[in-house]
Amino acid sequence: MTDQERDQLTLAPGAESYETPEWITRLAGERRAVGERLDERKGVRVPSQDPDYEDQGEAWPAWPGRDRDAILQPPKPQMQPAPAVAERAAQAYPEREAAG
């Protein structure tokens, strides 16, 4: 990307509208065209050398999706307050001790 192209991406303060630069529009059109050509080739199969056998499969198979499972983690240890902290909490909040 040239400095001029980079400057075209910056919004001017106080500008009421933004016009997409021509090179971005061109790149989007090229990307769309490549996508259409790839879609045309999705169903192409490789024939077997022997016509009595099945074909060899897709010529351009799709990329396999990532198979991500959750990472199993052990439960967090239950932390017990220090005896001095528990005693001070019981003195400060006696209603909690009665409810618990």
C-alpha positions, 0 to 999 in steps of 0.5 A, a space after each residue: 500500500 502506498 502512502 497515497 492509498 493509505 491517505 485515502 483511507 483516513 477520514 477527514 475531520 468534519 467530512 460529511 461523507 466518505 467515498 470508497 477509493 477506486 482501488 478498494 472497489 477494484 480489489 473487492 471486484 477481483 476477490 468476488 471474481 476469484 470466489 466465483 471461479 473457485 465455486 465453479 470448481 468445487 464439484 469437479 471430480 478426478 476420473 479414474 484411469 480405469 472407467 470401471 472404477 469409481 472416480 478418485 474424489 474431488 479435484 480441489 477438496 475443501 479445507 477441513 474445518 478446525 475441530 476444536 473442543 473445549 479444553 478440559 481444565 480441573 476445577 479451581 480449588 476451593 479456598 478456605 479463609 484463614 482462621 483469623 479472617 473467618 473469626 473477624 468476619 463472624 464478629 463483623 457480620 453476625 447475621 451471616 453466621 446465623 443464616 449459614 
